Amino acid sequence: MNSTLSLKALFLFLQTQQDKKMSNITYVTKETLDQMILELNHLKGHGRSEIAKAIAEAREKGDLKENAEYDAAKEAQGHHEARISILETAVVNARVLDVNDIDLSKVSILSKVKITNMGTKKTLEYHLVSENEADIKIGKISVSSPIGKGLLGKKVGEIAEVTTPGGIMKFKIESISI
């Protein structure tokens, strides 16, 4: 009985770990993945050597206990390594989506959607992307944002009710494209 109980506990633990791994998956375009890899290679190569040089120069200036330049260089190194770690995780968990595989019958990641705010009658166009690619200034919103979540799965002509910090907003789906 004990072995059955521990096997169940092990199974539940492994399932939880798998769920955690799956929740880190992000869907990106090939271009975004290439940009992430390019930045990662730059940070690992040139970026690390620049920081090592700054630390060495600061170390040459004497007592490390009272050396603000050394402390600043070490802090920059910590931020730099954290960025490398974040990018490595993002690249490993990235899944490339091909725009040719997008179902245009409903709103999904990578689709462009023209919507009308039913309250203001203003028409907007958004491109739904992953969190890594989101940039509201150029009309790219994350699928995990309140509006992105509300639009996902909707078809042309349907009304999406979106709960935002400012209250419930209604958007009519006018068109879906790539």
GUPA-508664 format. One line per field, with one value per residue (C-alpha): x, y, z; residue in one letter. Coordinates in steps of 0.1 Angstrom, whole numbers. Layout:
REM GUPA-508664
east: c(X_...)
north: c(Y_...)
up: c(Z_...)
type: c(A_...)
//
This chain:
REM GUPA-508664
east: c(0_28_45_11_7_43_38_7_25_54_30_13_46_58_25_29_64_53_24_49_72_43_31_64_59_56_46_67_74_106_118_113_131_160_162_162_190_210_207_216_247_258_252_272_301_308_286_303_338_329_317_348_369_350_354_391_396_377_397_430_419_426_407_375_357_353_354_321_331_338_304_287_305_295_259_259_273_244_218_236_236_199_190_210_191_157_166_179_147_126_145_142_105_98_76_76_43_40_15_3_-10_-32_-70_-86_-121_-115_-91_-59_-23_-5_-38_-46_-80_-100_-124_-149_-153_-190_-189_-169_-176_-139_-123_-89_-66_-44_-20_-22_13_32_42_77_66_39_43_12_28_28_-5_9_-9_-2_-27_-24_-35_-72_-81_-61_-77_-112_-107_-92_-115_-141_-154_-162_-194_-192_-190_-161_-168_-135_-130_-104_-93_-116_-146_-163_-157_-174_-157_-172_-150_-150_-123_-95_-64_-27)
north: c(0_24_18_25_57_69_60_82_110_107_107_139_156_147_159_192_197_190_215_241_235_237_270_286_279_310_312_334_342_329_366_370_338_349_383_366_342_371_391_361_354_391_391_358_369_407_417_393_404_441_435_414_443_468_447_442_480_487_460_478_509_495_484_466_473_510_508_521_515_478_475_491_467_437_448_453_418_405_423_411_374_377_389_360_335_350_349_313_302_321_305_270_274_292_275_290_296_298_324_300_277_304_297_330_319_330_353_335_343_361_372_409_418_450_458_485_497_495_523_549_535_539_513_498_472_450_422_395_383_366_386_389_406_429_466_487_516_496_479_446_433_402_373_373_409_415_426_398_372_386_385_350_325_351_352_381_397_385_408_403_414_423_430_457_477_505_482_460_470_455_451_439_418_435_415_389_387_379)
up: c(0_8_-26_-44_-24_-32_-69_-70_-52_-77_-106_-93_-87_-123_-138_-118_-131_-167_-163_-151_-181_-206_-191_-201_-238_-259_-296_-317_-353_-369_-371_-333_-325_-348_-330_-296_-306_-321_-289_-268_-288_-285_-248_-243_-265_-268_-238_-213_-225_-221_-185_-177_-190_-168_-137_-144_-148_-116_-97_-108_-90_-55_-24_-35_-2_-11_-48_-62_-98_-90_-72_-102_-127_-106_-104_-142_-145_-124_-146_-177_-166_-156_-191_-206_-183_-194_-231_-228_-212_-238_-267_-252_-246_-279_-305_-340_-357_-394_-406_-433_-406_-390_-390_-402_-393_-357_-338_-328_-321_-351_-366_-373_-361_-369_-341_-332_-297_-292_-266_-285_-321_-327_-350_-341_-356_-335_-343_-316_-306_-277_-246_-260_-292_-277_-285_-282_-300_-333_-327_-314_-282_-262_-263_-225_-221_-211_-247_-263_-241_-248_-286_-289_-305_-317_-353_-376_-364_-328_-298_-274_-238_-222_-185_-181_-151_-164_-165_-191_-228_-258_-292_-324_-346_-381_-399_-393_-415_-414)
type: c(M_N_S_T_L_S_L_K_A_L_F_L_F_L_Q_T_Q_Q_D_K_K_M_S_N_I_T_Y_V_T_K_E_T_L_D_Q_M_I_L_E_L_N_H_L_K_G_H_G_R_S_E_I_A_K_A_I_A_E_A_R_E_K_G_D_L_K_E_N_A_E_Y_D_A_A_K_E_A_Q_G_H_H_E_A_R_I_S_I_L_E_T_A_V_V_N_A_R_V_L_D_V_N_D_I_D_L_S_K_V_S_I_L_S_K_V_K_I_T_N_M_G_T_K_K_T_L_E_Y_H_L_V_S_E_N_E_A_D_I_K_I_G_K_I_S_V_S_S_P_I_G_K_G_L_L_G_K_K_V_G_E_I_A_E_V_T_T_P_G_G_I_M_K_F_K_I_E_S_I_S_I)
//
